[in-house]
């Protein structure tokens, strides 16, 4: 017992020391006078260079699209690991039966989830959102279905094999966009350098290949996180 | 705005204290998630400065928030979700094998 309280005291003092150091460094960071030349370049020339008015999407899918492919690989790896290490017939946790009120309200709300997720993916280069947030809403939809209607309904409707096919399709689409940039623009995942027609900024078909990459990432993230949740809750 | 950075520091310290003192693996995962969320808050705080608009340039602008940390924050959120999923899967695996969530009772971890 004495040992445990000593442990807590030691951790508390260590953490407070770290907190003081962090406070000092954050204070210095917030008072730093630096010229953010890269960010200023993105803000001033980002729209005319990429054709997308949402600058975060412009960075994610044009300037730093290579980072985004690494990010998508992280989700792919996580889904593979979780599906690999969890056994098929254990870890059952969903035994609750909900009332018809919950069933009816979830059935009412699901079409709106579809619409908002497709909107976020399709308008990712025009408004806040994009493939990642739209995909997360798709996976939230599958989590809602599993919790209310049960696991078997979900797997009957959306087979895991089919979901992983969609995930592979997203990965392949993103990779083929990258190879397209390699052939026509000289660098992997080149979008505006490849001479793609950029369109008028602010219209739906603008930003070159950015809507396609948003679609690829949305399909990948939505199905990848769904597969992770299905693997975490699956029972036999 | 003046309380933002102390809040981030407080969240980091709370998460680390949870990781150091708790023995339940689920609570340790909660602590790691708190630290990761505070890092996302830090990235958002670095992007913002007073009077800045969101980096969606559909209208004439004077001050725009820095879009670069926001893109990094998106990366951090995705990696946060993936690592949390892997940690939970490992906890399920360990609980199946040892029938406990206490890290002091899991002794055969070596080798």
Interface residues (C-beta under 8 A of the other chain):
Chain A: X7 X8 X11 X12 X14 X15 X16 X18 X19 X22 X23 X26 X27 X29 X30 X36 X38 X39 X42 X43 X46 X47 X53 X54 X55 X56 X58 X59 X60 X64 X67 X71 X74 X75 X77 X78 X81 X82 X85 X86 X87 X90 X91 X126 X127 X128 X130 X132 X136 X202 X221 X225 X228 X229 X231 X232
Chain B: X5 X6 X8 X9 X10 X12 X13 X16 X17 X20 X21 X46 X54 X55 X56 X57 X58 X64 X66 X67 X68 X70 X71 X74 X75 X77 X78 X79 X81 X82 X83 X85 X86 X88 X89 X90 X92 X93 X96
